[in-house]
Amino acid sequence: MTKPAPAPRIGSDPVEAMLDAAGRLFRRKGYSATTIRDIAEAASVWPGSLHYRFRTKEAVLLALMERGIAIMESGFREAMATTDDPIAAIRQALRAHIARLVGNDHGTYVLLYETRQLEGEARERMTRLRDRYDALWDGLIRRALETDQLRSGLDVRLTRLFILGAVNWVPQWYSASGSLSPAEIADAFADRVLDGILRPKP
């Protein structure tokens, strides 16, 4: 006899519970090895309830990634609100980006490593969302260029790829019990990035 799924916690959002469960499983086991039944059991809902909200496992992954992108964008915009100086804003944006990469939402982690699992329209949608986030960074780098604080002739796209490519590896080695906080790690990255792109002082 199949054991009934436990009831969701009172007051909890079942969709958020499903996404949280999926994120934990995708991160621990990988997308391919995780089943809809696994997610339903971890979220304490019936598989049919999960199917009612998400027709496929890919739909769960896309929703999780969309939430991850929204979290990253929100952090970036909050960082921009703290300063009008684009150089200081780069530091704050790095702090926000890394804080969310190593935070409690597994969607941001899955976003980095499971995009290849999406196909067709879902992959195109995710690409558009990631392009929108990348455009925020491109805009910030251009603003910094306009202040003449960065080296002339700097390639905006290549600079953004260099920055995000480096920091997106942080979740692979970061430990909450380590000697450096996410903010300290971000500041160390910022020091090295800015050392390479700031215009030398006369």
CYANA upper distance limits for C-alpha pairs under 8 A (distance plus 0.5 A):
  4 PRO  CA     46 TRP  CA      8.41
  5 ALA  CA     41 GLU  CA      6.79
  5 ALA  CA     44 SER  CA      5.92
  5 ALA  CA     45 VAL  CA      6.17
  5 ALA  CA     46 TRP  CA      6.39
  6 PRO  CA     44 SER  CA      5.47
  6 PRO  CA     45 VAL  CA      7.29
  7 ALA  CA     44 SER  CA      6.34
  7 ALA  CA     45 VAL  CA      7.13
  8 PRO  CA     12 SER  CA      7.43
  8 PRO  CA     14 PRO  CA      7.51
  8 PRO  CA     43 ALA  CA      7.81
  8 PRO  CA     44 SER  CA      5.92
  8 PRO  CA     45 VAL  CA      7.02
 12 SER  CA     16 GLU  CA      8.39
 12 SER  CA     17 ALA  CA      7.72
 13 ASP  CA     17 ALA  CA      6.61
 14 PRO  CA     18 MET  CA      6.62
 14 PRO  CA     43 ALA  CA      8.27
 14 PRO  CA     45 VAL  CA      8.37
 15 VAL  CA     19 LEU  CA      6.76
 15 VAL  CA     53 ARG  CA      8.12
 16 GLU  CA     20 ASP  CA      6.46
 17 ALA  CA     21 ALA  CA      6.58
 17 ALA  CA     43 ALA  CA      5.98
 18 MET  CA     22 ALA  CA      6.56
 18 MET  CA     39 ILE  CA      7.18
 18 MET  CA     40 ALA  CA      7.38
 18 MET  CA     42 ALA  CA      8.37
 18 MET  CA     43 ALA  CA      5.62
 18 MET  CA     50 LEU  CA      7.82
 19 LEU  CA     23 GLY  CA      6.48
 19 LEU  CA     60 VAL  CA      7.39
 19 LEU  CA     63 ALA  CA      8.10
 19 LEU  CA     64 LEU  CA      6.35
 20 ASP  CA     24 ARG  CA      6.82
 20 ASP  CA     43 ALA  CA      8.18
 20 ASP  CA    105 ASP  CA      7.91
 20 ASP  CA    106 HIS  CA      7.63
 21 ALA  CA     25 LEU  CA      6.77
 21 ALA  CA     39 ILE  CA      6.31
 21 ALA  CA     40 ALA  CA      8.43
 21 ALA  CA     42 ALA  CA      6.03
 21 ALA  CA     43 ALA  CA      5.85
 22 ALA  CA     26 PHE  CA      6.39
 22 ALA  CA     39 ILE  CA      5.89
 22 ALA  CA     42 ALA  CA      8.44
 22 ALA  CA     60 VAL  CA      7.89
 22 ALA  CA     61 LEU  CA      8.19
 22 ALA  CA     64 LEU  CA      8.39
 23 GLY  CA     27 ARG  CA      6.51
 23 GLY  CA     64 LEU  CA      7.48
 23 GLY  CA    105 ASP  CA      8.19
 23 GLY  CA    106 HIS  CA      5.38
 23 GLY  CA    107 GLY  CA      6.25
 23 GLY  CA    110 VAL  CA      7.37
 24 ARG  CA     28 ARG  CA      6.62
 24 ARG  CA    106 HIS  CA      6.67
 25 LEU  CA     29 LYS  CA      6.03
 25 LEU  CA     30 GLY  CA      7.28
 25 LEU  CA     31 TYR  CA      8.12
 25 LEU  CA     34 THR  CA      7.05
 25 LEU  CA     39 ILE  CA      7.78
 26 PHE  CA     30 GLY  CA      4.81
 26 PHE  CA     31 TYR  CA      5.19
 26 PHE  CA     34 THR  CA      7.05
 26 PHE  CA    110 VAL  CA      7.47
 27 ARG  CA     31 TYR  CA      8.20
 27 ARG  CA    106 HIS  CA      7.51
 27 ARG  CA    109 TYR  CA      7.81
 27 ARG  CA    110 VAL  CA      6.84
 29 LYS  CA     33 ALA  CA      6.46
 29 LYS  CA     34 THR  CA      6.98
 30 GLY  CA     34 THR  CA      6.98
 31 TYR  CA    114 GLU  CA      7.58
 31 TYR  CA    117 GLN  CA      8.18
 34 THR  CA     38 ASP  CA      6.73
 34 THR  CA     39 ILE  CA      7.88
 35 THR  CA     39 ILE  CA      7.00
 35 THR  CA     57 LYS  CA      8.05
 36 ILE  CA     40 ALA  CA      6.68
 36 ILE  CA     47 PRO  CA      7.24
 36 ILE  CA     50 LEU  CA      8.25
 36 ILE  CA     57 LYS  CA      6.78
 37 ARG  CA     41 GLU  CA      6.56
 37 ARG  CA     47 PRO  CA      6.18
 38 ASP  CA     42 ALA  CA      6.67
 39 ILE  CA     43 ALA  CA      6.53
 40 ALA  CA     44 SER  CA      6.48
 40 ALA  CA     45 VAL  CA      5.60
 40 ALA  CA     46 TRP  CA      6.31
 40 ALA  CA     47 PRO  CA      5.67
 40 ALA  CA     50 LEU  CA      6.83
 41 GLU  CA     45 VAL  CA      6.70
 41 GLU  CA     46 TRP  CA      7.70
 41 GLU  CA     47 PRO  CA      8.16
 45 VAL  CA     49 SER  CA      6.91
 45 VAL  CA     50 LEU  CA      7.59
 46 TRP  CA     50 LEU  CA      7.19
 47 PRO  CA     51 HIS  CA      6.72
 48 GLY  CA     52 TYR  CA      6.56
 49 SER  CA     53 ARG  CA      7.23
 50 LEU  CA     54 PHE  CA      6.44
 50 LEU  CA     55 ARG  CA      8.48
 51 HIS  CA     55 ARG  CA      5.56
 51 HIS  CA     56 THR  CA      7.46
 54 PHE  CA     59 ALA  CA      6.16
 54 PHE  CA     60 VAL  CA      6.48
 55 ARG  CA     59 ALA  CA      7.02
 56 THR  CA     60 VAL  CA      7.24
 57 LYS  CA     61 LEU  CA      6.90
 58 GLU  CA     62 LEU  CA      6.63
 58 GLU  CA    117 GLN  CA      8.24
 58 GLU  CA    118 LEU  CA      7.10
 59 ALA  CA     63 ALA  CA      6.64
 59 ALA  CA    122 ALA  CA      8.41
 60 VAL  CA     64 LEU  CA      6.64
 61 LEU  CA     65 MET  CA      6.67
 62 LEU  CA     66 GLU  CA      6.55
 62 LEU  CA    118 LEU  CA      8.05
 62 LEU  CA    122 ALA  CA      7.21
 62 LEU  CA    126 MET  CA      7.81
 63 ALA  CA     67 ARG  CA      6.74
 64 LEU  CA     68 GLY  CA      6.77
 64 LEU  CA    107 GLY  CA      5.67
 64 LEU  CA    110 VAL  CA      8.46
 64 LEU  CA    111 LEU  CA      8.48
 65 MET  CA     69 ILE  CA      6.66
 65 MET  CA    107 GLY  CA      5.87
 65 MET  CA    108 THR  CA      7.33
 65 MET  CA    110 VAL  CA      7.40
 65 MET  CA    111 LEU  CA      5.70
 65 MET  CA    126 MET  CA      8.13
 66 GLU  CA     70 ALA  CA      6.69
 66 GLU  CA    107 GLY  CA      8.50
 66 GLU  CA    126 MET  CA      7.86
 66 GLU  CA    129 LEU  CA      8.16
 67 ARG  CA     71 ILE  CA      6.75
 67 ARG  CA    107 GLY  CA      7.01
 67 ARG  CA    108 THR  CA      8.44
 68 GLY  CA     72 MET  CA      6.84
 68 GLY  CA    105 ASP  CA      7.86
 68 GLY  CA    106 HIS  CA      8.26
 68 GLY  CA    107 GLY  CA      5.06
 68 GLY  CA    108 THR  CA      4.89
 68 GLY  CA    109 TYR  CA      8.49
 68 GLY  CA    111 LEU  CA      7.10
 69 ILE  CA     73 GLU  CA      6.61
 69 ILE  CA    108 THR  CA      7.41
 69 ILE  CA    111 LEU  CA      8.19
 69 ILE  CA    129 LEU  CA      7.58
 69 ILE  CA    130 ARG  CA      7.63
 69 ILE  CA    133 TYR  CA      7.97
 70 ALA  CA     74 SER  CA      6.55
 71 ILE  CA     75 GLY  CA      6.74
 71 ILE  CA    100 ARG  CA      7.82
 71 ILE  CA    108 THR  CA      8.23
 72 MET  CA     76 PHE  CA      6.75
 72 MET  CA     96 ALA  CA      8.22
 72 MET  CA     97 HIS  CA      6.85
 72 MET  CA    100 ARG  CA      7.13
 72 MET  CA    108 THR  CA      8.07
 72 MET  CA    133 TYR  CA      8.33
 73 GLU  CA     77 ARG  CA      6.71
 73 GLU  CA    133 TYR  CA      6.82
 74 SER  CA     78 GLU  CA      6.67
 75 GLY  CA     79 ALA  CA      6.67
 75 GLY  CA     93 ALA  CA      8.03
 75 GLY  CA     96 ALA  CA      5.77
 75 GLY  CA     97 HIS  CA      7.31
 75 GLY  CA    100 ARG  CA      8.07
 76 PHE  CA     80 MET  CA      6.83
 76 PHE  CA     93 ALA  CA      5.92
 76 PHE  CA     96 ALA  CA      6.67
 76 PHE  CA     97 HIS  CA      7.48
 77 ARG  CA     81 ALA  CA      6.90
 78 GLU  CA     82 THR  CA      7.44
 79 ALA  CA     83 THR  CA      8.17
 79 ALA  CA     89 ALA  CA      7.13
 79 ALA  CA     92 GLN  CA      5.79
 79 ALA  CA     93 ALA  CA      5.92
 79 ALA  CA     96 ALA  CA      7.07
 80 MET  CA     84 ASP  CA      7.94
 80 MET  CA     89 ALA  CA      6.34
 80 MET  CA     92 GLN  CA      7.92
 80 MET  CA     93 ALA  CA      7.65
 82 THR  CA     89 ALA  CA      8.10
 82 THR  CA     92 GLN  CA      8.44
 83 THR  CA     88 ALA  CA      7.29
 83 THR  CA     89 ALA  CA      6.64
 84 ASP  CA     88 ALA  CA      8.44
 84 ASP  CA     89 ALA  CA      7.77
 85 ASP  CA     89 ALA  CA      6.55
 86 PRO  CA     90 ILE  CA      6.65
 86 PRO  CA    140 LEU  CA      6.96
 86 PRO  CA    141 ILE  CA      8.08
 86 PRO  CA    143 ARG  CA      6.78
 86 PRO  CA    144 ALA  CA      5.60
 87 ILE  CA     91 ARG  CA      7.29
 87 ILE  CA    144 ALA  CA      6.71
 87 ILE  CA    149 GLN  CA      8.49
 88 ALA  CA     92 GLN  CA      6.86
 89 ALA  CA     93 ALA  CA      6.38
 89 ALA  CA    140 LEU  CA      8.29
 90 ILE  CA     94 LEU  CA      6.65
 90 ILE  CA    140 LEU  CA      7.82
 90 ILE  CA    141 ILE  CA      8.39
 90 ILE  CA    190 ALA  CA      7.98
 91 ARG  CA     95 ARG  CA      6.83
 91 ARG  CA    186 ALA  CA      7.82
 91 ARG  CA    187 ASP  CA      7.10
 91 ARG  CA    190 ALA  CA      6.17
 92 GLN  CA     96 ALA  CA      6.72
 93 ALA  CA     97 HIS  CA      6.51
 94 LEU  CA     98 ILE  CA      6.60
 94 LEU  CA    186 ALA  CA      6.05
 94 LEU  CA    187 ASP  CA      8.18
 94 LEU  CA    189 PHE  CA      8.43
 94 LEU  CA    190 ALA  CA      7.58
 95 ARG  CA     99 ALA  CA      6.47
 95 ARG  CA    182 PRO  CA      7.55
 95 ARG  CA    183 ALA  CA      5.86
 95 ARG  CA    186 ALA  CA      5.52
 95 ARG  CA    187 ASP  CA      7.63
 96 ALA  CA    100 ARG  CA      6.77
 97 HIS  CA    101 LEU  CA      6.74
 98 ILE  CA    102 VAL  CA      6.80
 98 ILE  CA    167 VAL  CA      7.38
 98 ILE  CA    168 ASN  CA      8.25
 98 ILE  CA    170 VAL  CA      7.95
 98 ILE  CA    182 PRO  CA      6.72
 98 ILE  CA    183 ALA  CA      8.16
 98 ILE  CA    186 ALA  CA      6.97
 99 ALA  CA    103 GLY  CA      6.35
 99 ALA  CA    182 PRO  CA      6.08
 99 ALA  CA    183 ALA  CA      7.56
100 ARG  CA    104 ASN  CA      8.26
100 ARG  CA    105 ASP  CA      8.07
100 ARG  CA    108 THR  CA      7.54
101 LEU  CA    108 THR  CA      6.18
101 LEU  CA    109 TYR  CA      6.64
101 LEU  CA    168 ASN  CA      8.03
101 LEU  CA    170 VAL  CA      8.30
101 LEU  CA    171 PRO  CA      6.91
102 VAL  CA    109 TYR  CA      8.23
102 VAL  CA    170 VAL  CA      8.31
102 VAL  CA    171 PRO  CA      6.24
102 VAL  CA    174 TYR  CA      7.89
102 VAL  CA    182 PRO  CA      8.13
105 ASP  CA    109 TYR  CA      8.19
106 HIS  CA    110 VAL  CA      6.67
107 GLY  CA    111 LEU  CA      6.37
108 THR  CA    112 LEU  CA      7.32
109 TYR  CA    113 TYR  CA      7.38
109 TYR  CA    171 PRO  CA      7.81
110 VAL  CA    114 GLU  CA      5.97
110 VAL  CA    115 THR  CA      8.18
111 LEU  CA    115 THR  CA      6.64
112 LEU  CA    168 ASN  CA      7.88
114 GLU  CA    118 LEU  CA      8.27
115 THR  CA    123 ARG  CA      7.83
115 THR  CA    126 MET  CA      8.32
116 ARG  CA    123 ARG  CA      8.44
118 LEU  CA    122 ALA  CA      6.38
118 LEU  CA    123 ARG  CA      5.33
119 GLU  CA    123 ARG  CA      5.37
119 GLU  CA    124 GLU  CA      8.26
120 GLY  CA    124 GLU  CA      6.86
121 GLU  CA    125 ARG  CA      6.60
122 ALA  CA    126 MET  CA      6.73
123 ARG  CA    127 THR  CA      6.57
124 GLU  CA    128 ARG  CA      6.77
125 ARG  CA    129 LEU  CA      6.86
126 MET  CA    130 ARG  CA      6.66
127 THR  CA    131 ASP  CA      6.50
128 ARG  CA    132 ARG  CA      6.72
129 LEU  CA    133 TYR  CA      7.00
130 ARG  CA    134 ASP  CA      6.63
131 ASP  CA    135 ALA  CA      6.54
132 ARG  CA    136 LEU  CA      7.18
133 TYR  CA    137 TRP  CA      7.46
134 ASP  CA    138 ASP  CA      6.76
134 ASP  CA    160 ARG  CA      8.13
135 ALA  CA    139 GLY  CA      6.52
136 LEU  CA    140 LEU  CA      6.85
137 TRP  CA    141 ILE  CA      6.73
137 TRP  CA    160 ARG  CA      7.06
138 ASP  CA    142 ARG  CA      6.66
138 ASP  CA    156 VAL  CA      6.60
138 ASP  CA    157 ARG  CA      7.05
138 ASP  CA    160 ARG  CA      7.01
139 GLY  CA    143 ARG  CA      6.70
140 LEU  CA    144 ALA  CA      6.86
141 ILE  CA    145 LEU  CA      6.76
141 ILE  CA    156 VAL  CA      6.85
141 ILE  CA    160 ARG  CA      8.23
142 ARG  CA    146 GLU  CA      6.75
142 ARG  CA    156 VAL  CA      7.28
143 ARG  CA    147 THR  CA      7.24
144 ALA  CA    148 ASP  CA      7.55
144 ALA  CA    149 GLN  CA      6.90
144 ALA  CA    150 LEU  CA      7.04
145 LEU  CA    149 GLN  CA      6.79
145 LEU  CA    150 LEU  CA      5.82
145 LEU  CA    151 ARG  CA      8.11
145 LEU  CA    152 SER  CA      8.02
145 LEU  CA    154 LEU  CA      8.42
148 ASP  CA    152 SER  CA      8.06
148 ASP  CA    199 ARG  CA      8.01
149 GLN  CA    198 LEU  CA      6.31
149 GLN  CA    199 ARG  CA      6.00
150 LEU  CA    154 LEU  CA      7.98
150 LEU  CA    197 ILE  CA      6.05
150 LEU  CA    198 LEU  CA      4.68
150 LEU  CA    199 ARG  CA      5.08
151 ARG  CA    197 ILE  CA      6.19
151 ARG  CA    198 LEU  CA      6.07
151 ARG  CA    199 ARG  CA      4.83
151 ARG  CA    200 PRO  CA      8.07
152 SER  CA    199 ARG  CA      8.01
154 LEU  CA    159 THR  CA      7.98
154 LEU  CA    197 ILE  CA      8.11
155 ASP  CA    159 THR  CA      6.55
156 VAL  CA    160 ARG  CA      6.75
157 ARG  CA    161 LEU  CA      6.66
158 LEU  CA    162 PHE  CA      6.56
159 THR  CA    163 ILE  CA      6.71
160 ARG  CA    164 LEU  CA      6.55
161 LEU  CA    165 GLY  CA      5.99
162 PHE  CA    166 ALA  CA      6.67
163 ILE  CA    167 VAL  CA      6.90
163 ILE  CA    193 VAL  CA      7.62
164 LEU  CA    168 ASN  CA      6.20
165 GLY  CA    169 TRP  CA      7.53
166 ALA  CA    170 VAL  CA      8.16
167 VAL  CA    189 PHE  CA      8.09
169 TRP  CA    173 TRP  CA      8.00
170 VAL  CA    174 TYR  CA      6.17
174 TYR  CA    178 GLY  CA      7.85
176 ALA  CA    181 SER  CA      7.99
180 LEU  CA    184 GLU  CA      6.29
180 LEU  CA    185 ILE  CA      6.77
181 SER  CA    185 ILE  CA      6.76
182 PRO  CA    186 ALA  CA      6.63
183 ALA  CA    187 ASP  CA      6.65
184 GLU  CA    188 ALA  CA      6.72
185 ILE  CA    189 PHE  CA      6.83
186 ALA  CA    190 ALA  CA      6.59
187 ASP  CA    191 ASP  CA      6.62
188 ALA  CA    192 ARG  CA      7.01
189 PHE  CA    193 VAL  CA      6.56
190 ALA  CA    194 LEU  CA      6.32
191 ASP  CA    195 ASP  CA      6.48
192 ARG  CA    196 GLY  CA      7.07
193 VAL  CA    197 ILE  CA      6.98
194 LEU  CA    198 LEU  CA      5.90
